Amino acid sequence: MLLTSDLAMDDNDYIRIKNKKQTFFIPVCGKTTFLEVKTEISKALNESTSPDNMKLYREEKEMVDAGTCADQEMKCSDLLYVTFDGEALDGVKNSGN
């Protein structure tokens, strides 16, 4: 699922976000915050899940909402994991999606 957004500086800059059942491709730039990323995921889910009920992880580290892609030195197509409403990170990382 490719989402269009005004968050991207270039159409080729995106990050992948995996969950048990889905992979999201979110356009980003260096100044994009992780709260903005969660908001884009919420939009893709027709706002059925609030950004407040999501956690983003890079490996085992939880991303802070105010943090940016530049803060984490993220590159195009880097991978994050998203959990919803208290899901365990291990279940998402080992889902095979």
Contacts in CASP RR format, 6 or more apart in sequence:
PFRMAT RR
TARGET T0000
AUTHOR 0000-0000-0000
METHOD contacts of the structure
MODEL  1
MLLTSDLAMDDNDYIRIKNKKQTFFIPVCGKTTFLEVKTEISKALNESTS
PDNMKLYREEKEMVDAGTCADQEMKCSDLLYVTFDGEALDGVKNSGN
1 22 0 8 1.000
1 23 0 8 1.000
1 24 0 8 1.000
1 25 0 8 1.000
1 44 0 8 1.000
2 14 0 8 1.000
2 25 0 8 1.000
3 24 0 8 1.000
3 25 0 8 1.000
3 26 0 8 1.000
3 27 0 8 1.000
3 40 0 8 1.000
3 43 0 8 1.000
3 44 0 8 1.000
4 27 0 8 1.000
5 26 0 8 1.000
5 27 0 8 1.000
5 40 0 8 1.000
7 26 0 8 1.000
7 27 0 8 1.000
7 28 0 8 1.000
7 29 0 8 1.000
7 32 0 8 1.000
7 36 0 8 1.000
7 40 0 8 1.000
8 14 0 8 1.000
8 27 0 8 1.000
8 28 0 8 1.000
8 29 0 8 1.000
9 29 0 8 1.000
9 30 0 8 1.000
10 29 0 8 1.000
11 27 0 8 1.000
12 76 0 8 1.000
13 27 0 8 1.000
13 28 0 8 1.000
13 29 0 8 1.000
13 76 0 8 1.000
14 25 0 8 1.000
14 26 0 8 1.000
14 27 0 8 1.000
14 28 0 8 1.000
14 76 0 8 1.000
14 77 0 8 1.000
15 25 0 8 1.000
15 26 0 8 1.000
15 28 0 8 1.000
15 37 0 8 1.000
15 69 0 8 1.000
15 74 0 8 1.000
15 76 0 8 1.000
15 77 0 8 1.000
15 78 0 8 1.000
15 79 0 8 1.000
15 80 0 8 1.000
16 23 0 8 1.000
16 24 0 8 1.000
16 25 0 8 1.000
16 77 0 8 1.000
16 78 0 8 1.000
16 79 0 8 1.000
16 80 0 8 1.000
17 23 0 8 1.000
17 24 0 8 1.000
17 25 0 8 1.000
17 26 0 8 1.000
17 37 0 8 1.000
17 41 0 8 1.000
17 56 0 8 1.000
17 79 0 8 1.000
17 80 0 8 1.000
17 81 0 8 1.000
17 82 0 8 1.000
18 24 0 8 1.000
18 79 0 8 1.000
18 80 0 8 1.000
18 81 0 8 1.000
18 82 0 8 1.000
18 92 0 8 1.000
18 93 0 8 1.000
18 95 0 8 1.000
18 97 0 8 1.000
19 81 0 8 1.000
19 82 0 8 1.000
19 83 0 8 1.000
19 84 0 8 1.000
19 92 0 8 1.000
19 95 0 8 1.000
19 97 0 8 1.000
20 87 0 8 1.000
20 91 0 8 1.000
20 92 0 8 1.000
20 95 0 8 1.000
20 97 0 8 1.000
21 95 0 8 1.000
21 97 0 8 1.000
22 97 0 8 1.000
23 97 0 8 1.000
24 40 0 8 1.000
24 41 0 8 1.000
24 44 0 8 1.000
24 82 0 8 1.000
26 37 0 8 1.000
26 40 0 8 1.000
26 41 0 8 1.000
27 40 0 8 1.000
28 37 0 8 1.000
28 69 0 8 1.000
28 74 0 8 1.000
29 69 0 8 1.000
30 68 0 8 1.000
30 69 0 8 1.000
30 70 0 8 1.000
30 74 0 8 1.000
31 68 0 8 1.000
31 69 0 8 1.000
31 70 0 8 1.000
32 68 0 8 1.000
32 69 0 8 1.000
33 65 0 8 1.000
33 66 0 8 1.000
33 67 0 8 1.000
33 68 0 8 1.000
34 56 0 8 1.000
34 63 0 8 1.000
34 64 0 8 1.000
34 65 0 8 1.000
34 66 0 8 1.000
34 67 0 8 1.000
34 68 0 8 1.000
35 51 0 8 1.000
35 65 0 8 1.000
35 66 0 8 1.000
37 56 0 8 1.000
37 80 0 8 1.000
38 51 0 8 1.000
38 54 0 8 1.000
38 56 0 8 1.000
38 65 0 8 1.000
38 82 0 8 1.000
39 51 0 8 1.000
41 49 0 8 1.000
41 51 0 8 1.000
41 54 0 8 1.000
41 82 0 8 1.000
42 48 0 8 1.000
42 49 0 8 1.000
42 50 0 8 1.000
42 51 0 8 1.000
42 54 0 8 1.000
49 84 0 8 1.000
49 85 0 8 1.000
51 65 0 8 1.000
53 84 0 8 1.000
53 85 0 8 1.000
54 82 0 8 1.000
54 83 0 8 1.000
54 84 0 8 1.000
55 62 0 8 1.000
55 63 0 8 1.000
55 82 0 8 1.000
55 83 0 8 1.000
55 86 0 8 1.000
55 89 0 8 1.000
56 62 0 8 1.000
56 63 0 8 1.000
56 80 0 8 1.000
56 81 0 8 1.000
56 82 0 8 1.000
57 63 0 8 1.000
57 80 0 8 1.000
57 81 0 8 1.000
57 82 0 8 1.000
57 83 0 8 1.000
57 89 0 8 1.000
58 72 0 8 1.000
58 74 0 8 1.000
58 78 0 8 1.000
58 79 0 8 1.000
58 80 0 8 1.000
58 81 0 8 1.000
60 89 0 8 1.000
63 72 0 8 1.000
63 80 0 8 1.000
81 89 0 8 1.000
81 92 0 8 1.000
81 93 0 8 1.000
82 92 0 8 1.000
83 89 0 8 1.000
83 92 0 8 1.000
END
